[in-house]
Amino acid sequence: MAAPPPTSPQTHFSADGFWWWDGAEWRPAYSQDRRWRWTGQGWVPTGMPASGPGQAVGLTLGLVAGFVGILVLVSLIVVAILYTMGNQISNVFSNVSAALGS
């Protein structure tokens, strides 16, 4: 009588999918750089770019550039308003000053 074929152990993943049970302990299902994922048979590329300091620098520069752009836009609007209405604003202050002085 022939022996039954060996059964391959079934891989059990945690509910969140980040860990797998090897029969003795939980092991990470993703590599440290998140570029590789364990399928139960072997490691496969995830297709996701790894997050790292380069992306953080790019995000920071983008946020700073956006903030500076908004400051420049608001400054241009304020300058345009003061240029077009400067004499009227000056006249209002003169009238208030004259009214308080009398």
HUCORTA-V27180 format. One record per residue. SS is DSSP state (H for helix, E for strand, - for the rest). Layout:
BEGIN
ss={SS;SS}
END
This chain:
BEGIN
ss={-;-;-;-;-;-;-;-;-;-;-;E;E;-;-;-;-;-;E;E;E;-;-;-;-;E;E;E;-;E;-;-;-;-;-;E;E;E;-;-;-;-;E;E;E;-;-;-;-;-;-;-;H;H;H;H;H;H;H;H;H;H;H;H;H;H;H;H;H;H;H;H;H;H;H;H;H;H;H;H;H;H;H;H;H;H;H;H;H;H;H;H;H;H;H;H;H;H;H;H;H;-}
END
